[in-house]
Amino acid sequence: MNQNILFPDDQTWDVEREVICFPAQQAGSLIQCVVDKEWLEKVSGSVIDDSAQALEAFSQCRFDAEDEAEALIEDESFNSSGEIEIKL
């Protein structure tokens, strides 16, 4: 893992977008990362119907999500909103 990118233990479920939002910090900058429901379901092997299930699925595959986010940050693969999106 790159020591330049830190992932605080802070995540929320965005009901409208059906994504988990979690921050990353790189060189003092805060980067918003999002993981979509389909990616979470595939990687965790669970079905997500509510926020509790989404947060549990994220907890199960957190390190995979952080690895994916780290690679996308290093590649500067930001979406039009300046976020890092992890999706299928």
C-alpha positions as CSV (number, residue, x, y, z in Angstrom):
1,M,0.0,0.0,0.0
2,N,1.2,3.5,-0.8
3,Q,1.9,5.4,2.4
4,N,1.1,8.7,0.6
5,I,-2.6,7.8,0.4
6,L,-4.5,7.4,3.7
7,F,-8.0,6.1,4.1
8,P,-9.8,7.3,7.3
9,D,-12.4,4.9,8.8
10,D,-15.3,6.9,7.6
11,Q,-18.0,5.7,5.2
12,T,-21.6,6.5,4.4
13,W,-24.3,5.0,2.2
14,D,-25.8,7.4,-0.4
15,V,-29.3,6.1,-0.9
16,E,-30.1,8.1,-4.0
17,R,-26.9,7.1,-5.9
18,E,-26.6,3.6,-4.3
19,V,-22.9,4.1,-3.5
20,I,-20.7,3.9,-0.5
21,C,-18.8,7.2,0.0
22,F,-15.5,7.2,1.7
23,P,-12.6,9.6,1.9
24,A,-8.9,9.3,0.9
25,Q,-6.2,11.7,1.8
26,Q,-3.2,12.4,-0.4
27,A,-0.6,15.1,0.3
28,G,-3.1,17.0,2.4
29,S,-5.9,16.8,-0.2
30,L,-9.2,15.1,0.6
31,I,-10.4,12.9,-2.2
32,Q,-14.0,11.6,-2.3
33,C,-14.2,8.0,-3.3
34,V,-17.4,6.1,-4.2
35,V,-18.1,2.4,-4.6
36,D,-21.2,1.4,-6.4
37,K,-23.7,-1.2,-5.3
38,E,-23.0,-3.7,-8.1
39,W,-19.3,-3.7,-7.3
40,L,-20.0,-4.2,-3.6
41,E,-22.4,-7.1,-4.3
42,K,-20.0,-8.8,-6.6
43,V,-16.9,-8.5,-4.4
44,S,-18.7,-9.2,-1.1
45,G,-20.9,-12.0,-2.6
46,S,-23.9,-10.5,-0.8
47,V,-27.2,-8.8,-1.9
48,I,-27.7,-5.2,-0.8
49,D,-31.2,-4.0,0.0
50,D,-30.5,-1.3,2.6
51,S,-27.8,0.9,4.2
52,A,-26.9,-1.6,6.9
53,Q,-26.2,-4.3,4.3
54,A,-24.3,-1.9,2.2
55,L,-22.1,-0.8,5.1
56,E,-21.5,-4.5,6.1
57,A,-20.6,-5.4,2.5
58,F,-18.1,-2.5,2.4
59,S,-16.6,-3.6,5.7
60,Q,-16.1,-7.1,4.2
61,C,-14.3,-5.8,1.1
62,R,-12.8,-2.5,2.4
63,F,-9.2,-3.4,1.6
64,D,-10.1,-4.4,-2.0
65,A,-11.9,-1.1,-2.3
66,E,-9.0,0.9,-0.9
67,D,-6.6,-0.9,-3.3
68,E,-8.8,-0.1,-6.2
69,A,-9.2,3.5,-5.1
70,E,-5.4,3.8,-4.6
71,A,-4.7,2.6,-8.1
72,L,-7.3,5.0,-9.6
73,I,-5.9,7.9,-7.6
74,E,-2.4,7.2,-8.8
75,D,-3.7,7.0,-12.4
76,E,-5.5,10.3,-11.8
77,S,-8.8,8.7,-12.9
78,F,-11.2,11.2,-11.5
79,N,-14.8,11.5,-12.8
80,S,-16.3,14.9,-13.9
81,S,-17.2,15.6,-10.2
82,G,-13.6,15.1,-9.1
83,E,-14.4,11.8,-7.4
84,I,-12.8,8.4,-7.7
85,E,-15.5,5.9,-8.8
86,I,-15.2,2.2,-8.2
87,K,-17.6,0.3,-10.3
88,L,-18.0,-2.7,-12.6
